[in-house]
Amino acid sequence: MDDSQPIFRQLALRIEQGIVDGTYPEETQVPSTTEFSAFLRINPATANKGINLLVDAGILYKKRGIGMFVAHGARQQLLSSRREAFTQQYVRPLLAEAARLEITPEDLSGMIRRTAAEDAPAADLTATARPTL
């Protein structure tokens, strides 16, 4: 955990990442509030607040007496919202800077393809590492 965001939000982001990367597949149980609080050494109320963020967003749901589960469609919902955020945070500023530098969208596309091809071996190595909790 770090100090850049509240702890409950960091927990929610950690669970979201686990859903996106497949650590927590849809319709499977996630660790309990107690397990998260013990593992991360945080207050159970803080862990509960992070989990409730995801319940409120429809990412997790509760099975009474059993625990919290990843909702059907949660991964796609997260991917969609993250893609939109990616567009706003990275793509729009990239296109604006490219226009200032008189780089056409076609040239920019070629630059991205070449860079991706050059970085492909490094990307393959990082794709195999999966965080777990």
C-alpha positions as CSV (number, residue, x, y, z in Angstrom):
1,M,0.0,0.0,0.0
2,D,1.1,3.6,-0.6
3,D,0.1,7.1,0.4
4,S,-1.1,8.3,-3.0
5,Q,-4.7,7.2,-2.3
6,P,-6.9,6.2,0.6
7,I,-6.2,2.6,1.7
8,F,-9.8,1.5,1.0
9,R,-9.5,2.8,-2.6
10,Q,-6.1,1.0,-3.0
11,L,-7.8,-2.2,-1.9
12,A,-10.6,-1.8,-4.4
13,L,-8.1,-1.1,-7.1
14,R,-6.1,-4.3,-6.1
15,I,-9.3,-6.4,-6.3
16,E,-10.2,-4.8,-9.7
17,Q,-6.7,-5.6,-11.0
18,G,-7.2,-9.2,-9.8
19,I,-10.5,-9.4,-11.8
20,V,-8.9,-7.9,-14.9
21,D,-5.9,-10.2,-14.9
22,G,-7.8,-13.3,-14.1
23,T,-6.8,-13.9,-10.5
24,Y,-10.4,-13.5,-9.5
25,P,-12.6,-14.9,-12.3
26,E,-16.2,-14.0,-12.6
27,E,-18.6,-15.9,-10.3
28,T,-15.7,-16.9,-7.9
29,Q,-15.3,-15.9,-4.3
30,V,-12.8,-13.1,-3.3
31,P,-11.0,-13.1,0.0
32,S,-13.1,-11.9,3.0
33,T,-12.9,-8.6,4.6
34,T,-11.1,-10.3,7.5
35,E,-8.6,-12.0,5.2
36,F,-7.8,-8.7,3.4
37,S,-7.5,-6.8,6.7
38,A,-5.1,-9.5,8.2
39,F,-3.0,-9.9,5.0
40,L,-2.7,-6.1,4.4
41,R,-2.6,-5.2,8.1
42,I,-5.4,-2.8,7.8
43,N,-8.6,-2.1,9.9
44,P,-11.4,-4.4,8.9
45,A,-13.7,-1.4,8.5
46,T,-11.3,0.0,6.0
47,A,-11.3,-3.3,4.1
48,N,-15.1,-3.4,4.2
49,K,-15.2,0.1,2.8
50,G,-13.0,-0.9,-0.2
51,I,-15.1,-4.0,-0.9
52,N,-18.3,-2.0,-0.6
53,L,-17.1,0.4,-3.3
54,L,-17.0,-2.6,-5.7
55,V,-20.4,-3.9,-4.5
56,D,-21.9,-0.4,-5.1
57,A,-20.4,-0.5,-8.6
58,G,-21.8,-3.9,-9.4
59,I,-18.4,-5.6,-9.6
60,L,-18.9,-7.8,-6.5
61,Y,-22.0,-9.2,-4.9
62,K,-22.7,-10.8,-1.6
63,K,-24.0,-14.4,-1.1
64,R,-25.5,-14.2,2.4
65,G,-23.5,-16.3,4.8
66,I,-20.9,-17.3,2.2
67,G,-19.0,-14.2,1.2
68,M,-18.3,-11.8,-1.7
69,F,-18.2,-13.0,-5.3
70,V,-17.2,-11.4,-8.6
71,A,-20.3,-10.5,-10.6
72,H,-21.0,-11.8,-14.1
73,G,-19.7,-9.2,-16.6
74,A,-17.5,-7.5,-14.0
75,R,-14.3,-8.0,-16.0
76,Q,-15.9,-6.5,-19.2
77,Q,-17.3,-3.6,-17.1
78,L,-13.8,-2.9,-15.7
79,L,-12.1,-3.2,-19.1
80,S,-14.6,-0.8,-20.6
81,S,-14.2,1.8,-17.9
82,R,-10.4,1.4,-18.0
83,R,-10.3,1.8,-21.7
84,E,-12.3,5.0,-21.5
85,A,-10.0,6.3,-18.8
86,F,-7.0,5.3,-20.9
87,T,-8.4,7.2,-23.9
88,Q,-8.9,10.3,-21.8
89,Q,-5.6,10.1,-19.9
90,Y,-3.3,9.0,-22.7
91,V,-4.7,8.9,-26.2
92,R,-6.3,12.4,-26.3
93,P,-3.1,14.1,-25.0
94,L,-1.0,12.0,-27.3
95,L,-3.1,13.0,-30.3
96,A,-3.0,16.7,-29.3
97,E,0.8,16.6,-29.0
98,A,1.1,14.7,-32.3
99,A,-0.9,17.4,-34.0
100,R,1.3,20.1,-32.5
101,L,4.3,18.2,-33.9
102,E,2.6,17.7,-37.3
103,I,2.6,14.0,-36.9
104,T,-0.3,12.5,-38.8
105,P,-2.5,9.7,-37.3
106,E,-1.0,7.3,-39.8
107,D,2.6,8.2,-38.9
108,L,1.7,7.9,-35.2
109,S,0.2,4.5,-35.8
110,G,3.4,3.4,-37.5
111,M,5.5,4.7,-34.6
112,I,3.3,2.8,-32.2
113,R,3.6,-0.4,-34.2
114,R,7.4,-0.1,-34.5
115,T,7.8,0.6,-30.8
116,A,5.6,-2.3,-29.9
117,A,7.6,-4.7,-32.1
118,E,10.8,-3.5,-30.6
119,D,9.5,-4.0,-27.0
120,A,7.7,-7.3,-27.7
121,P,10.2,-9.5,-25.9
122,A,10.1,-7.4,-22.8
123,A,6.3,-7.4,-22.9
124,D,6.2,-11.2,-23.0
125,L,8.3,-11.4,-19.9
126,T,6.1,-9.1,-17.9
127,A,2.9,-10.7,-19.0
128,T,3.7,-13.9,-17.1
129,A,4.0,-12.2,-13.7
130,R,0.6,-12.2,-11.9
131,P,0.1,-10.6,-8.5
132,T,-1.9,-12.7,-6.0
133,L,-3.4,-12.1,-2.6
